[in-house]
Amino acid sequence: MALPEGHPLADGRTASSPLVRAARGDRPETLPVWFMRQAGRSLPEYRASRAGVEMLDACLDPALAAEITLQPVRRHGVDAAVFFSDIVIPVLLAGVGVRIVPGRGPVLDEPVRTPADVMALRPIDPEALAPISEAVAIVARELGDKPVIGFGGAPYTLASYLVEGGPSKDQLRTRALMRTDPHTWSQLLNWCADVTGAFLQAQVRAGASVVQLFDSWAGSLSRDDYIRRVAPHSQRAFSWLRGLEVPRIHFGLGMGEMLDALPKIGADVIGIDWRLPLDEANRRLGGTMPLQGNIDAAFLTAPWPLVERHVRDVVERGSEAPAHIVNLGHGVPPETDPDVLSRIVDLVHDL
Ligand code: CP3
């Protein structure tokens, strides 16, 4: 499968954007910057758009999802839009009952824990992805030469929501399933890889020029378990993009001990959380990979001179890597003053 004709990366619109160039290992004149969770509660225009609309309903309304995706690009001048959706959307589209409970996160109607539960999971009907494709197409058209980033949840993070039935601190039930029933485990992770893979593929075909896989909970695993029991499934999720030559970012939290496993799953850029300085991450990766990150969100409420010093430090450490995409070390906290984000964008572009 190749990128469709008229795709913004195939027809050259986004190919020389700073984000795509950096993701391919180049050093463009301006450093690209975007923020995980840039579309969301920190923006008053987001809160207005979402008033009276459930989170997952908003994700499935193409005009609304496109509008919310574009809001932070208009406001902050970031180098990319990240598609407004959620990692559980493909789970929902595959027929599994899930809601997002405000202040908590995704909650399943029924957890998926037994071999029978896993056997009952069905693939996504490709037609169910139509609202996603439609929304991404609107955004790509509006943005012109600025890329849209598509994303999906990594199989382990998705599986943890399915098994736990909701957010959990330590993913204990999930890891217990991995230990006690390796066959059911690999079936469940394959299912998660395939729904996420189909979701990623739909976004890319509709016009996303870059993708990011989020493994928010992988840090709860040992290095060995990650490499043996999880990484092959993340690789399977990326394999849905075979032939679709868009750069792939992998972002996980707390993965400092297993960074070197990430290039092997097919990632082109490694997202680093706030725990590990970028120069050290680069050293652990042997100086071979473009990095993304890793402004500590804990600075966002500090007086500007402290923010500025920290951002300069991140950029300086990032300069040791072959290429750098500036981002936070995790998502924008809802209480962030959006003006601070706009100032960070201006600062990064001036550096
Ligand atoms: O701007 C963006 O980054 C794009 C959109 C995006 C959302 N969720 C929108 C969202 C992305 C990339 C995600 C990914 C996501 N969702 C992850 C992986 C990244 C991470 O943060 O680790 C995870 C674990 C989820 C699951 C999820 N969805 C959680 C934990 C929550 C927060 C619940 C809460 O109220 O605090 C959500 C809801 C969610 N997803 C919101 C947004 C903007 C908040 C919804 C609201 O406005 O109430």
Boltz pocket constraint, residues with backbone or C-beta under 6 A from the ligand:
constraints:
  - pocket:
      binder: B
      contacts: [[A, 35], [A, 36], [A, 37], [A, 38], [A, 39], [A, 40], [A, 41], [A, 50], [A, 55], [A, 82], [A, 83], [A, 84], [A, 85], [A, 86], [A, 87], [A, 88], [A, 100], [A, 101], [A, 102], [A, 103], [A, 104], [A, 105], [A, 106], [A, 151], [A, 153], [A, 157], [A, 214], [A, 216], [A, 331]]
      max_distance: 6.0
